[in-house]
Amino acid sequence: MGLPDPVRAPGLPEEVRIHEVGPRDGLQNESALVPVEVKAEFIARLAAAGLKTVEATSFVHPKWVPQLADAEDLMPRLAGLPERHPALRLPVLVPNERGLDRALAHHAGNIAVFASATETFARRNLNRSADEAMAMFRPVVERATEAGVAVRGYLSMCFGDPWEGPVPVSQVVRFGMQLLEMGCAELSLGDTIGVATPGQVGALLAAFAEAGAPAERLAVHFHDTYGQALSNTLAALREGVTTVDASAGGLGGCPYAKSATGNLATEDLVWMLHGLGIRTGVDLRALVATSGWMAGQLGRPSPSRTVQALLGAAGG
C-alpha cells in the first residue's frame, strides 16, 4: 500500500487535529440500523488508528434519529477506551437539557450542540427559530461548563441553504459568535450541503477573525457534494484553522437536508495532510482497513477515493 510523499508548503500548520464524526454524523444517515456491537468496534478501531477525537453518538430523541437510539447501550461499551488511548476524547451530541442529563449520566466529558445559521433549517431541524434555538442551548452550555464538560458548537448552513440560498456572512458570524460567547470552547462551521468554494471559506474566516474569534477556536466541517471539500479545507488551513471534521470512509450526510451528500472522507483528508507534511497522528493504513471493514458491514463500497485506491492496490 503506497503512502503520499510529503512536501511541506509555506503558510500551513505543522499539525492538524481531525475531529472524526463517522460514528455519529455518518451512521445517523444510514437507512439500515447498525448493531451496537458494530458501532463500538468501529469506534475502537478508529481510536486504534490514532484518531484522538471520535464523536461517538447523539442523545437526541430516538423518534428523530432512530439510527442512534442505542446511545445508552453504546456508551458503557466505550468505557475502557480512554484507558487504552489516554488522549482520546469521545464527544456526544445533545439537543437540549434532557439530552445533557442523559450524557452526564454516562459521564460524557465532551458534548456538542447543533445550531443553524438559517431560519428554515432551524425550523426543520429543531422545530423553532434560530434565535429560540440559541436560547435553548444557553442553559445546556452553562450547565455543561459548570460540570467541567467541554462544549463544542456546531453551526450548520454556513455557506448555503437548500431553501434560502446563499447565506450572508454577517448572519453566520452573528450566530457563531453567540455560541462562542455563551461558552462553547470550539465552533465548527458547517457547509451542510457542500456548496462552498475556497474564496467563500476565506471570506467567512476573515469575518470571524475581525469579530474577535481566533482561528484556534474554529473548526471546519465540509461536505463533498461538488467535490470542493479538500480545496475548502486547504483554504481554511491557510487561514490558520487547525481542526478539521471528517468522516471515516466518507459516511454521512444530513437527515434533514436531503441535498447533502457525504462528509469529507477522513482518509482523503489524511492523504492530503500527510502529503503536505502536516502531522495528524493517524495511521492511514489502519484507517483505510477500518473503513473497508465498515463498508463490508454496511454492504456497500466506501465512497472515499483513498479507500478505494489503497484497498484496490492491496487487492481488495
Buried (B, 14 or more C-beta within 10 A) or exposed (E): EEEBEEEEEEEBBEEBBBBBBBBBBBBBBBEEEBEBEBBBBBBBBBBBBBBBBBBBBBBBBEEBBEBBBBBEEBBEBBEEBBEEBEEBBBBBBBBBBEBBEBBBEBEBBBBBBBBBBBBBBBBBBBEBEBEEBBEBBBEBBEBBBEEEBBBBBBBBBBBBBBEBEEBEBEBBBBBBBBBBEBBBBBBBBBBBBBBBBBEBBBEBBEBBBEEEBEBEBBBBBBBBBBEBBBBBBBBBBBBBBBBBBBBBBBBBBBBBBEBBBBBBBBBBBBBBBBBBBBEBBBBBEBBBBBBBBBBEBBEEEBBBBBBBBBBEEEEE
